[in-house]
């Protein structure tokens, strides 16, 4: 699904950025361009980043795996 039509950023791009350590919308914008043009996608992008970060395992559990 396209989240940022202006810059062609999809939910998959956002997932990859979060999986690679992206922790904020401003960092997401720097990495993907999401929200850099008109900004109408920033609320959705912020919600997606927060939701995806909540799904990440605790660092101690990731280190134990």
N, C-alpha and C positions, 0 to 999 in steps of 0.2 A: 504494500500500500504506500502510495506517495504521501509523505508528511509535508515536505517542502517542495511545492511544484516549481517555484522560481529557480531552485538550484538542483532539482531532480534527486532529492534525498528521500530514500524510502525507509520504512521501519527496519528493514534488514541492515541498512547502513548504520542506523542508530544502534541497533543491537550489537553490531560488530564494534562500534566505537565504545560502547559501555563494556563489552567483554574485554576490550583492550585497555580498560582503565579510565575511560572518560567519566568524570564525576559531576559535571555541571553543564548547564545549557551553554554558558559562554565557551567552555572547552569544546562542546559539541559543535558550536558554530565555527570555531577555529579549525576543527578537524574535518568537518563535512561541508561547511557553508550553510547549513540549515539555519534559517532565520536571518541571514545576512542581507537579504534584499528588502522585502516588504515587512517581515516580522510577524505576519499573521499566523504563522505556524508555531510560534514560540511557546504558547500555552500547552499545545498538544505535545510538543517535543519535551517540555519540562516534565509533564505528567509521565511520559514514556520513560524518560531517564530515571525518574524516581521509582517507577514501578519495576523497571529492569534491575536497578541497583538493589531493591528490596529482595529480588529473587536470587541474587548472588549468594553463594555459600559464605559462611563466616571464614575469614582467613585461616584460622586454626584448623578448620575442617578441610579446607583445600590443601593445606600443607600436609595433613595426615594421609591424604588419599594417594 
